């Protein structure tokens, strides 16, 4: 019996057949017209969206609103609950740098943070000593969407670069603020990636420019007081499959240009002693070889998979001769121990690694080579390494949480091994960790691999199969989903839900091979792993088929579309946020923002018939068929440059036509936002409340 008892007629998209023939195969797309011809310009000015497309998206929004109308009171209740768990005037613990310590904080009721600084050893809880440098709420005033990007101060602490995006299209504007006057100077840089790196003298900075296809492909050098059109082009990447990024070093000795796709990288460096120097190549790119460089005084430390080091190793090379011929091993490769990131300080080398599915931080004394690790005892937990803003220090910062333990922030003395607890996440409405249980089970995949599943539930939840479950998955780009504390999911857990995360292939949860076996011609492992996780939760009594709501976003939205096609009977509902569901069409169009860089993740169906056929065999949009689909809620962003709005719009139209069941297929497009949804912290709660109200409704728990 459907919980959607009375519904208006659903929008019915008109059909305009578009045929495409590749490798002798012809596909017909009836809904290709939903892609605006002027999409590139529309991302910068959403008001020019074609009228027929806007009318269809608004009709879909109205239908979704009508379908969920009986949950409006529940949504408000969920927002109030989730907001009640947020410390509204929360503050970060400022990071020490020179004579100051820099941090961010919120004012009660504010959607956006403000940036502040205090004297180096001041008490950050004393608001009277906080100097407000940038007020996000003030800058966002009058804008439907506003996302703050980077904030980076000069070495002499007199100026800062800051950035914002007010469309959701991720074209960031850079401005320069005089920290003495609190006002922006005239310099203004458009269409950037969102951050910049100062030269040590504070008179110029470097930034990346994003082209019309939303690819950061150029690095420029801007001198304060000059116009953007006069900026010097420092580096331009000609391969559309590669993205460009920039970074500074703790010692301010180098500007680093990082050029990468999903499997290959190249680094070039500019000494800050000669800002006009041509960027010097560290090691030429080699397909499937990745490396990352961090400065360590007279050496560079290089994290790399070179030489078959699948789970990465750390090398060192002289700063004045960093070429590959001079690389010397410091931390050897160890299969199954994936090194994720590294940083160097005057006396220590630090890295974050993942072993047996769990993270740990390792510290190495640079003089003696002695190593020790920071780890915890819970079955599933999350560690974050913040490091430090200064090079000559023995103190780093890290965070710890689990699915039942609120986040804790520590300073850690690498020499004495002393931990200092700086802050524990406050839950103003109250939270007793003893009321909850966190578990990790292993689901047996179709090929025998064991898939970790992290779980949290209330102690009093019956484990007899009667509990509903929200099962979250992502499984792409090597991204691991941490088993961290979430206040939002407690609104489901407190209503009797089991909340679970499937650590499926495509991420790096069990090492680099876990990623490799969930990409390209192994992509279907991601989907079958997720279904195996659902089956394991049922087998162990956590829930039952027909009580599981699946959730995923972006590439995880592809996962949602795939499992909806493969096993619709195992899910009572599916939440797909900005879902990448039209994989084949997108990978066949190299004019789209992310297509060329994505070929290393999914395959290139333009060049390869084999890749074409494999993608066609799982692409959610191409495999929609006559079957009883569960209730589906798809969420899109009009100005999303990553997963364009027309993908979920087309998918929903095709699903609605094909389904043989009675469960509704709903689409909600945020007409004022992009990939990340609403920009304000409380506005985001409204979107989450909609998702959770949908989950509760399809699970028969909406009355709570």
C-alpha positions as CSV (number, residue, x, y, z in Angstrom):
1,X,0.0,0.0,0.0
2,X,1.5,3.3,-1.1
3,X,1.9,6.1,1.5
4,X,1.2,8.5,-1.4
5,X,-2.6,8.3,-1.3
6,X,-3.8,11.2,-3.5
7,X,-1.6,12.8,-6.0
8,X,-2.2,15.3,-8.8
9,X,-1.4,14.3,-12.4
10,X,2.4,14.1,-12.8
11,X,4.1,16.3,-15.3
12,X,4.5,14.5,-18.6
13,X,7.5,15.7,-20.6
14,X,7.0,15.9,-24.3
15,X,9.1,13.7,-26.5
16,X,11.4,15.0,-29.2
17,X,13.4,12.0,-30.5
18,X,17.1,12.6,-30.9
19,X,19.1,9.8,-32.5
20,X,22.8,9.2,-32.0
21,X,24.9,6.5,-33.7
22,X,28.3,5.4,-32.5
23,X,30.2,2.2,-33.2
24,X,27.2,1.0,-35.3
25,X,24.8,1.4,-32.3
26,X,21.9,3.8,-32.5
27,X,20.3,5.3,-29.4
28,X,17.2,7.4,-29.2
29,X,16.8,10.1,-26.5
30,X,13.3,11.4,-26.2
31,X,14.2,14.0,-23.6
32,X,17.4,15.5,-24.9
33,X,15.6,18.8,-25.4
34,X,15.7,19.4,-21.7
35,X,19.4,20.4,-22.1
36,X,19.4,24.2,-22.7
37,X,21.2,25.2,-25.9
38,X,22.7,28.1,-24.0
39,X,23.7,26.2,-20.9
40,X,27.1,27.7,-20.6
41,X,25.8,31.3,-20.5
42,X,22.8,30.2,-18.3
43,X,25.2,29.0,-15.6
44,X,26.4,32.6,-15.2
45,X,22.9,34.1,-15.7
46,X,20.1,31.7,-14.8
47,X,17.4,34.2,-15.9
48,X,18.1,33.3,-19.6
49,X,17.0,29.7,-19.2
50,X,14.6,28.8,-22.1
51,X,11.0,29.2,-21.1
52,X,9.8,25.7,-22.0
53,X,12.5,24.1,-19.9
54,X,11.9,26.4,-17.0
55,X,8.1,25.6,-17.1
56,X,8.8,21.9,-17.0
57,X,11.2,22.1,-14.1
58,X,8.8,24.4,-12.2
59,X,5.9,21.9,-12.9
60,X,8.1,19.1,-11.5
61,X,8.8,21.2,-8.4
62,X,5.0,21.8,-7.9
63,X,4.3,18.1,-8.3
64,X,7.0,17.2,-5.7
65,X,5.6,19.8,-3.3
66,X,2.1,18.4,-3.7
67,X,3.3,14.8,-3.2
68,X,5.1,15.8,0.0
69,X,2.5,18.3,1.2
70,X,1.4,16.0,4.0
71,X,4.9,16.1,5.4
72,X,5.3,19.9,5.6
73,X,4.7,19.9,9.4
74,X,7.2,17.0,9.7
75,X,9.7,18.8,7.7
76,X,9.5,21.8,9.9
77,X,9.8,19.6,13.0
78,X,12.9,17.9,11.4
79,X,14.5,21.3,10.7
80,X,13.9,22.4,14.3
81,X,15.4,19.1,15.6
82,X,18.5,19.3,13.4
83,X,18.9,23.0,14.1
84,X,18.6,22.3,17.8
85,X,21.7,20.0,17.6
86,X,23.8,22.8,16.1
87,X,25.6,25.2,18.4
88,X,24.4,28.3,16.6
89,X,27.3,30.5,17.8
90,X,29.9,27.8,17.2
91,X,33.5,28.7,16.6
92,X,36.6,26.9,15.3
93,X,39.7,26.8,17.5
94,X,41.9,29.4,15.8
95,X,45.1,28.2,14.1
96,X,48.3,30.0,15.2
97,X,50.3,31.8,12.6
98,X,52.8,34.5,13.4
99,X,51.5,37.1,15.9
100,X,47.8,36.0,15.4
101,X,45.6,33.0,15.4
102,X,43.0,32.7,12.6
103,X,39.5,31.1,12.9
104,X,35.9,31.1,11.7
105,X,32.7,31.4,13.7
106,X,29.0,31.8,13.4
107,X,26.7,34.3,15.1
108,X,23.4,33.0,16.4
109,X,20.9,32.8,13.5
110,X,23.6,33.4,10.8
111,X,23.6,31.4,7.6
112,X,27.2,32.2,6.8
113,X,30.4,32.2,8.9
114,X,32.6,35.1,9.7
115,X,36.4,35.0,9.6
116,X,38.3,36.5,12.6
117,X,41.7,36.7,14.2
118,X,42.9,37.1,17.8
119,X,46.3,37.6,19.4
120,X,48.4,34.5,19.1
121,X,47.9,33.3,22.6
122,X,44.5,34.9,23.3
123,X,41.4,33.0,24.5
124,X,39.3,32.3,21.4
125,X,36.2,32.1,23.6
126,X,36.7,35.8,24.5
127,X,34.7,37.5,21.8
128,X,35.9,40.9,22.9
129,X,39.4,40.2,21.4
130,X,38.1,38.9,18.1
131,X,38.9,41.1,15.1
132,X,36.3,40.3,12.4
133,X,38.0,40.2,9.1
134,X,35.1,39.2,6.8
135,X,31.4,38.7,7.6
136,X,29.8,36.2,5.3
137,X,26.2,37.1,6.2
138,X,27.0,40.8,5.4
139,X,28.5,39.9,2.0
140,X,25.6,37.5,1.2
141,X,22.9,40.0,2.0
142,X,20.2,40.2,-0.7
143,X,21.5,37.2,-2.6
144,X,19.5,34.0,-3.1
145,X,22.7,31.9,-3.2
146,X,26.1,32.8,-1.7
147,X,29.1,30.5,-1.2
148,X,32.3,31.7,0.5
149,X,35.4,30.2,-1.1
150,X,38.9,30.6,0.2
151,X,40.4,33.2,2.6
152,X,44.1,33.5,2.7
153,X,46.1,36.3,4.4
154,X,49.5,37.7,3.4
155,X,52.7,36.8,5.3
156,X,52.7,40.2,6.9
157,X,49.0,39.9,7.8
158,X,48.1,43.1,6.2
159,X,45.8,41.8,3.4
160,X,43.7,38.8,2.5
161,X,42.3,37.2,-0.7
162,X,38.7,36.0,-0.3
163,X,36.3,34.6,-2.9
164,X,32.6,34.0,-3.4
165,X,30.2,32.4,-5.9
166,X,26.7,33.9,-6.0
167,X,25.2,31.7,-8.7
168,X,26.0,28.1,-7.6
169,X,27.9,27.6,-10.9
170,X,31.3,27.5,-9.1
171,X,32.8,30.5,-11.0
172,X,34.3,32.3,-8.1
173,X,35.2,36.0,-7.9
174,X,38.4,36.9,-6.0
175,X,38.6,40.1,-4.0
176,X,41.4,41.6,-1.9
177,X,40.7,42.9,1.5
178,X,42.8,45.4,3.4
179,X,42.9,44.0,6.9
180,X,43.8,47.3,8.5
181,X,40.7,49.1,7.1
182,X,38.4,46.1,6.7
183,X,37.6,47.2,3.2
184,X,38.2,45.7,-0.2
185,X,40.6,47.4,-2.6
186,X,39.7,47.8,-6.3
187,X,41.4,44.6,-7.5
188,X,38.7,42.0,-8.6
189,X,39.4,38.8,-10.4
190,X,36.5,36.9,-12.2
191,X,36.0,33.3,-13.2
192,X,38.5,31.7,-10.8
193,X,38.7,28.4,-9.1
194,X,38.0,30.0,-5.7
195,X,41.5,30.5,-4.1
196,X,44.7,32.3,-4.6
197,X,48.3,32.0,-3.2
198,X,50.1,35.1,-2.1
199,X,53.7,35.9,-2.9
200,X,55.6,36.4,0.4
201,X,55.9,40.2,0.0
202,X,52.1,40.5,-0.2
203,X,52.3,42.6,-3.4
204,X,51.0,39.9,-5.8
205,X,49.3,36.5,-5.9
206,X,48.7,33.5,-8.2
207,X,45.3,32.1,-9.1
208,X,43.7,29.6,-11.5
209,X,41.2,30.7,-14.1
210,X,38.2,28.5,-15.0
211,X,37.3,28.5,-18.7
212,X,33.8,28.4,-20.3
213,X,33.7,24.6,-19.9
214,X,34.5,25.0,-16.2
215,X,38.0,23.6,-16.4
216,X,40.7,25.2,-14.3
217,X,43.4,25.2,-17.1
218,X,45.4,28.4,-16.6
219,X,47.5,29.9,-13.8
220,X,47.9,33.7,-13.7
221,X,50.1,36.0,-11.7
222,X,48.3,39.2,-10.5
223,X,50.1,42.3,-9.2
224,X,48.1,44.4,-6.8
225,X,46.8,47.6,-8.4
226,X,46.7,46.2,-12.0
227,X,43.8,45.0,-14.1
228,X,42.9,41.3,-14.6
229,X,43.4,41.5,-18.3
230,X,47.1,42.5,-17.7
231,X,47.8,39.5,-15.5
232,X,50.8,37.3,-16.6
233,X,49.9,33.8,-17.9
234,X,52.2,31.6,-15.9
235,X,51.0,28.2,-17.1
236,X,48.4,26.8,-19.4
237,X,47.4,23.2,-19.6
238,X,46.5,22.1,-23.2
239,X,45.1,18.7,-22.4
240,X,41.3,19.1,-21.5
241,X,41.5,15.9,-19.5
242,X,43.7,17.6,-16.8
243,X,42.9,20.1,-14.1
244,X,45.3,22.7,-12.7
245,X,45.6,23.7,-9.0
246,X,48.0,25.9,-7.0
247,X,49.3,25.9,-3.5
248,X,51.8,27.6,-1.3
249,X,54.3,26.1,1.2
250,X,54.6,26.5,4.9
251,X,58.0,28.1,4.4
252,X,56.7,30.5,1.7
253,X,59.6,29.3,-0.5
254,X,57.6,27.9,-3.4
255,X,54.4,28.2,-5.3
256,X,53.3,24.7,-6.5
257,X,51.3,24.0,-9.6
258,X,49.5,20.7,-9.5
259,X,48.3,19.2,-12.8
260,X,46.3,16.1,-12.6
261,X,43.5,13.9,-13.8
262,X,42.1,10.9,-11.8
263,X,45.2,8.7,-12.4
264,X,48.1,10.8,-13.5
265,X,49.8,13.9,-12.0
266,X,52.5,16.4,-12.7
267,X,54.0,19.1,-10.5
268,X,55.7,22.3,-11.4
269,X,57.2,24.7,-8.9
270,X,58.0,28.4,-8.8
271,X,60.6,29.7,-6.3
272,X,59.2,32.8,-4.5
273,X,62.7,34.3,-4.7
274,X,62.0,34.7,-8.4
275,X,58.3,35.1,-9.1
276,X,58.9,35.6,-12.9
277,X,60.7,32.3,-13.2
278,X,59.2,29.7,-15.6
279,X,57.6,26.9,-13.5
280,X,60.2,24.1,-13.1
281,X,59.0,20.5,-13.8
282,X,59.6,18.1,-10.9
283,X,58.8,14.9,-12.9
284,X,57.1,14.6,-16.3
285,X,53.7,13.0,-16.3
286,X,53.5,9.3,-16.9
287,X,50.1,7.6,-17.3
288,X,48.9,6.0,-14.1
289,X,51.7,7.5,-12.0
290,X,50.6,10.0,-9.3
291,X,52.8,12.1,-7.1
292,X,52.3,14.9,-4.6
293,X,55.1,17.2,-3.3
294,X,55.4,18.8,0.1
295,X,58.4,21.0,1.2
296,X,60.7,19.9,4.0
297,X,63.4,22.6,4.2
298,X,66.3,21.4,2.0
299,X,64.2,18.4,0.6
300,X,60.9,17.7,-1.0
301,X,58.9,14.8,0.3
302,X,57.1,13.1,-2.5
303,X,54.0,10.8,-2.0
304,X,53.8,8.6,-5.1
305,X,52.6,5.2,-6.5
306,X,55.6,5.1,-8.9
307,X,57.2,1.8,-9.4
308,X,54.1,-0.3,-8.7
309,X,53.6,1.2,-5.2
310,X,49.8,0.8,-5.6
311,X,49.1,1.9,-2.0
312,X,51.7,4.7,-2.2
313,X,55.1,5.3,-0.6
314,X,57.0,8.5,0.4
315,X,60.2,9.5,-1.3
316,X,62.5,12.5,-0.8
317,X,64.6,14.6,-3.2
318,X,66.9,17.6,-2.8
319,X,65.0,20.9,-3.3
320,X,67.6,22.0,-5.8
321,X,67.4,18.8,-7.8
322,X,63.9,17.3,-7.3
323,X,63.8,15.2,-10.5
324,X,62.8,11.6,-10.4
325,X,66.4,10.4,-10.8
326,X,67.1,11.8,-7.4
327,X,64.1,10.3,-5.5
328,X,65.1,8.2,-2.5
329,X,62.7,6.1,-0.5
330,X,61.8,7.2,3.0
331,X,58.5,5.3,3.8
332,X,58.3,2.1,1.8
333,X,55.2,0.8,0.0
334,X,53.2,-1.7,2.1
335,X,50.3,-3.4,0.4
336,X,47.0,-2.8,2.1
337,X,48.4,0.3,3.9
338,X,47.1,3.2,1.8
339,X,48.9,6.5,2.4
340,X,46.4,9.2,1.8
341,X,48.2,12.5,2.5
342,X,51.5,13.8,3.9
343,X,53.0,17.0,5.3
344,X,56.4,17.9,6.7
345,X,57.5,20.1,9.6
346,X,60.9,21.1,10.8
347,X,61.5,18.0,12.9
348,X,58.7,15.6,11.8
349,X,57.2,14.0,8.8
350,X,53.4,13.2,9.2
351,X,51.0,11.2,7.1
352,X,47.5,10.0,7.2
353,X,47.0,6.4,6.2
354,X,44.2,3.8,6.0
355,X,44.8,0.3,7.1
356,X,42.2,-2.5,7.4
357,X,39.5,0.0,6.5
358,X,40.3,2.4,9.4
359,X,42.4,5.6,9.4
360,X,45.5,6.4,11.5
361,X,48.0,9.2,11.7
362,X,51.7,8.3,11.7
363,X,54.5,10.6,12.9
364,X,58.1,10.1,11.9
365,X,61.0,11.8,13.6
366,X,63.1,13.1,10.7
367,X,66.4,12.9,12.6
368,X,66.1,9.3,14.0
369,X,63.5,7.7,11.7
370,X,61.5,6.6,14.7
371,X,57.7,6.3,14.0
372,X,54.6,6.1,16.1
373,X,50.9,6.2,15.3
374,X,47.7,7.9,16.5
375,X,44.8,5.4,16.4
376,X,41.6,4.7,18.3
377,X,39.8,1.5,19.6
378,X,36.2,1.9,18.3
379,X,35.0,-0.6,15.6
380,X,34.5,2.3,13.1
381,X,35.7,5.9,13.4
382,X,36.9,8.9,11.5
383,X,40.2,10.9,11.8
384,X,41.0,14.2,10.2
385,X,44.5,15.7,10.0
386,X,44.5,19.5,10.1
387,X,48.3,19.8,10.6
388,X,49.6,23.3,11.4
389,X,50.0,26.7,9.7
390,X,53.6,26.9,10.7
391,X,56.7,24.9,9.7
392,X,58.8,25.2,12.9
393,X,56.5,23.5,15.3
394,X,56.1,20.2,17.2
395,X,52.3,20.6,17.5
396,X,49.8,19.4,15.0
397,X,46.0,19.3,15.1
398,X,43.7,16.4,14.4
399,X,40.0,15.6,14.9
400,X,38.3,12.4,15.9
401,X,34.7,11.2,15.9
402,X,32.6,8.0,15.4
403,X,29.0,7.4,14.5
404,X,28.1,7.7,18.2
405,X,30.9,10.1,19.4
406,X,30.7,13.8,18.7
407,X,33.8,15.3,17.0
408,X,36.7,16.0,19.3
409,X,39.6,18.3,18.3
410,X,43.1,17.8,19.7
411,X,46.4,19.4,19.6
412,X,49.1,16.8,19.6
413,X,52.8,17.3,20.5
414,X,54.8,15.1,18.2
415,X,57.8,15.1,20.4
416,X,56.2,14.3,23.8
417,X,53.2,12.5,22.3
418,X,50.9,14.5,24.6
419,X,47.3,15.0,23.4
420,X,45.4,18.2,24.4
421,X,41.7,18.2,24.0
422,X,40.7,21.6,22.6
423,X,37.1,21.2,21.9
424,X,34.3,18.6,21.9
425,X,31.4,19.2,19.5
426,X,28.4,20.5,21.5
427,X,24.9,19.2,20.8
428,X,22.8,21.9,22.5
429,X,19.6,19.8,22.5
430,X,21.5,16.9,24.2
431,X,23.2,13.7,23.1
432,X,24.0,10.7,25.2
433,X,26.4,8.4,23.3
434,X,25.4,5.5,25.5
435,X,21.9,5.5,24.0
436,X,23.4,4.4,20.6
437,X,25.4,1.5,19.2
438,X,27.9,1.6,16.4
439,X,28.8,-1.6,14.6
440,X,30.8,-2.6,11.5
441,X,29.7,-5.8,9.6
442,X,31.2,-7.4,6.5
443,X,28.9,-8.1,3.6
444,X,29.9,-10.8,1.2
445,X,29.9,-9.5,-2.3
446,X,29.0,-11.5,-5.4
447,X,32.7,-12.3,-6.1
448,X,33.5,-13.2,-2.5
449,X,35.0,-9.8,-1.4
450,X,34.0,-8.5,2.0
451,X,32.4,-5.1,1.9
452,X,32.5,-3.1,5.2
453,X,29.3,-1.6,6.4
454,X,29.3,0.9,9.2
455,X,26.1,1.1,11.3
456,X,24.5,3.2,14.0
457,X,21.2,2.6,15.8
458,X,19.5,3.3,19.1
459,X,20.1,0.7,21.8
460,X,16.4,0.0,22.0
461,X,15.9,-0.5,18.3
462,X,14.7,-4.1,17.7
463,X,17.1,-6.1,15.5
464,X,14.4,-8.5,14.3
465,X,14.1,-7.2,10.8
466,X,11.3,-4.8,11.7
467,X,13.4,-1.6,11.7
468,X,13.6,0.6,8.6
469,X,17.0,1.5,7.3
470,X,18.7,4.3,5.4
471,X,21.6,2.8,3.5
472,X,24.1,5.4,2.1
473,X,26.7,4.8,-0.6
474,X,29.0,6.6,-2.9
475,X,31.7,4.4,-4.4
476,X,33.7,6.6,-6.9
477,X,36.9,8.5,-7.5
478,X,38.7,6.7,-4.6
479,X,36.7,8.7,-2.1
480,X,36.2,6.9,1.2
481,X,33.1,7.8,3.3
482,X,34.2,8.2,6.9
483,X,32.3,6.6,9.8
484,X,32.0,10.0,11.4
485,X,29.5,11.7,13.7
486,X,26.4,13.2,12.1
487,X,23.8,15.1,14.1
488,X,21.4,15.1,11.2
489,X,21.0,11.4,10.9
490,X,19.9,11.2,14.6
491,X,16.5,12.4,13.4
492,X,16.1,9.1,11.6
493,X,17.8,7.0,14.2
494,X,15.7,8.4,17.0
495,X,12.6,7.4,15.0
496,X,13.7,3.8,14.9
497,X,15.8,3.8,11.7
498,X,19.1,1.9,11.4
499,X,21.6,4.2,9.6
500,X,24.2,2.4,7.5
501,X,27.1,3.4,5.2
502,X,28.3,0.8,2.6
503,X,32.0,1.2,2.0
504,X,31.8,-0.2,-1.5
505,X,34.3,-0.6,-4.2
506,X,35.1,2.6,-6.1
507,X,36.3,4.2,-2.9
508,X,39.7,3.5,-1.2
509,X,38.3,2.2,2.0
510,X,40.4,-1.0,1.8
511,X,43.3,0.3,-0.2
512,X,43.9,1.5,-3.8
513,X,42.9,-1.9,-5.2
514,X,39.4,-1.3,-3.7
515,X,39.2,1.8,-6.0
516,X,40.6,0.1,-9.1
517,X,38.1,-2.7,-8.8
518,X,35.2,-0.2,-8.7
519,X,36.0,1.9,-11.8
520,X,36.3,1.6,-15.6
521,X,35.5,-2.0,-16.7
522,X,34.9,-3.0,-13.1
523,X,32.3,-0.4,-12.3
524,X,29.5,-2.8,-11.8
525,X,31.2,-4.1,-8.6
526,X,30.2,-0.8,-7.0
527,X,26.5,-1.6,-7.6
528,X,26.6,-5.3,-6.7
529,X,28.5,-4.4,-3.5
530,X,25.8,-2.0,-2.5
531,X,23.1,-4.6,-3.1
532,X,25.2,-7.1,-1.1
533,X,25.3,-4.6,1.8
534,X,21.5,-4.4,1.7
535,X,21.3,-8.2,1.8
536,X,23.7,-8.5,4.7
537,X,21.7,-5.9,6.8
538,X,18.7,-8.1,6.2
539,X,20.5,-11.4,6.9
540,X,21.7,-10.0,10.2
541,X,18.3,-8.8,11.3
542,X,19.0,-5.0,11.1
543,X,16.1,-4.5,8.6
544,X,14.1,-6.2,5.8
545,X,13.8,-5.8,2.1
546,X,11.1,-3.4,1.4
547,X,12.1,-1.3,4.5
548,X,15.4,0.0,3.1
549,X,15.7,3.5,1.7
550,X,18.9,3.9,-0.4
551,X,20.6,7.3,-0.6
552,X,23.5,8.6,-2.7
553,X,24.5,11.8,-4.4
554,X,26.5,12.8,-7.5
555,X,28.4,9.7,-8.5
556,X,26.6,8.1,-5.7
557,X,23.4,9.1,-7.5
558,X,24.6,6.9,-10.4
559,X,24.7,4.1,-7.9
560,X,21.1,4.9,-6.9
561,X,20.0,4.8,-10.6
562,X,21.9,1.5,-11.2
563,X,20.5,-0.3,-8.1
564,X,17.0,1.0,-8.9
565,X,17.3,-0.8,-12.3
566,X,19.0,-3.9,-10.9
567,X,17.1,-4.6,-7.7
568,X,14.1,-2.4,-7.3
569,X,12.3,-4.9,-5.1
570,X,14.9,-4.6,-2.4
571,X,14.3,-0.9,-1.7
572,X,11.2,0.9,-0.5
573,X,12.6,4.3,-1.6
574,X,15.6,5.9,-3.3
575,X,17.0,9.4,-2.7
576,X,19.3,10.5,-5.5
577,X,20.9,13.9,-5.0
578,X,22.3,15.6,-8.1
579,X,22.5,12.1,-9.6
580,X,25.0,11.4,-12.4
581,X,22.6,9.1,-14.3
582,X,23.1,9.8,-18.0
583,X,26.6,8.4,-18.0
584,X,26.8,7.4,-21.7
585,X,25.5,10.6,-23.2
586,X,27.7,12.7,-20.9
587,X,30.9,10.7,-21.6
588,X,30.1,11.0,-25.4
589,X,30.1,14.8,-25.2
590,X,33.6,16.2,-24.7
591,X,32.3,19.8,-24.6
592,X,30.8,19.2,-21.2
593,X,32.8,20.5,-18.2
594,X,34.0,17.2,-16.7
595,X,33.9,14.8,-19.6
596,X,37.5,14.5,-20.7
597,X,38.9,14.3,-17.1
598,X,36.2,11.6,-16.3
599,X,37.3,9.2,-19.1
600,X,39.9,7.8,-16.7
601,X,37.1,7.0,-14.2
602,X,34.5,5.5,-16.5
603,X,36.2,4.9,-19.9
604,X,36.1,6.8,-23.2
605,X,33.1,5.6,-25.2
606,X,34.1,7.9,-28.1
607,X,37.4,6.1,-28.7
608,X,36.5,2.6,-27.4
609,X,33.7,0.4,-28.6
610,X,34.3,-1.8,-25.5
611,X,33.9,1.2,-23.2
612,X,30.8,2.2,-25.0
613,X,29.2,-1.2,-24.6
614,X,30.2,-1.5,-21.0
615,X,28.9,1.9,-20.0
616,X,25.7,1.3,-22.0
617,X,25.2,-1.9,-20.0
618,X,24.9,0.0,-16.7
619,X,24.2,3.7,-17.4
620,X,21.0,4.3,-15.3
621,X,19.2,6.4,-17.9
622,X,19.9,3.9,-20.7
623,X,18.7,0.9,-18.6
624,X,15.4,2.3,-17.4
625,X,12.8,-0.4,-18.2
626,X,9.3,-1.6,-17.5
627,X,9.4,-2.7,-13.9
628,X,7.9,-1.6,-10.6
629,X,10.3,1.1,-9.4
630,X,10.3,2.1,-5.7
631,X,9.4,5.7,-4.8
632,X,12.2,7.9,-6.0
633,X,13.2,11.5,-4.9
634,X,15.7,13.1,-7.2
635,X,17.3,16.5,-6.3
636,X,19.0,18.8,-8.8
637,X,20.6,22.2,-9.0
638,X,19.9,24.5,-12.0
639,X,23.4,25.9,-12.2
640,X,25.3,22.7,-11.3
641,X,28.4,22.4,-13.6
642,X,29.3,18.9,-12.3
643,X,26.0,17.0,-12.8
644,X,24.0,19.2,-15.1
645,X,20.3,19.7,-14.1
646,X,19.1,17.9,-17.3
647,X,20.4,14.6,-16.2
648,X,18.0,14.0,-13.3
649,X,15.2,15.8,-15.3
650,X,15.6,13.4,-18.2
651,X,15.9,10.4,-15.9
652,X,12.7,11.2,-13.9
653,X,10.8,11.7,-17.2
654,X,11.9,8.3,-18.5
655,X,11.3,6.5,-15.1
656,X,7.8,7.9,-14.8
657,X,6.9,6.7,-18.3
658,X,8.4,3.2,-17.8
659,X,7.5,2.2,-14.2
660,X,4.8,-0.5,-13.9
661,X,4.3,0.4,-10.2
662,X,2.3,3.0,-8.4
663,X,5.1,4.6,-6.3
664,X,5.8,8.2,-7.5
665,X,8.9,9.5,-9.0
666,X,9.7,13.0,-7.8
667,X,12.1,15.7,-8.9
668,X,13.0,18.8,-7.0
669,X,15.3,21.3,-8.8
670,X,16.8,24.1,-6.7
671,X,16.4,27.0,-9.1
672,X,18.9,29.2,-7.1
673,X,21.8,26.7,-6.5
674,X,24.2,24.3,-8.1
675,X,25.9,21.0,-7.1
676,X,26.1,21.6,-3.4
677,X,22.5,22.7,-3.0
678,X,21.5,25.6,-0.7
679,X,24.5,27.6,0.5
680,X,23.3,28.7,4.0
681,X,23.8,26.3,6.9
682,X,20.1,26.4,7.9
683,X,18.9,26.4,4.3
684,X,20.8,23.2,3.8
685,X,18.8,21.7,6.7
686,X,15.6,22.4,4.8
687,X,16.9,20.2,2.0
688,X,17.9,17.5,4.4
689,X,14.6,17.6,6.1
690,X,12.9,17.0,2.7
691,X,15.0,14.0,2.1
692,X,14.4,12.6,5.6
693,X,10.6,13.3,5.4
694,X,10.6,11.3,2.2
695,X,12.5,8.4,3.9
696,X,10.1,8.5,6.8
697,X,7.0,8.7,4.6
698,X,7.9,5.7,2.4
699,X,8.9,3.7,5.5
700,X,5.6,4.4,7.1
701,X,7.0,6.5,9.9
702,X,5.9,10.0,8.7
703,X,3.5,10.3,11.6
704,X,6.5,10.9,13.9
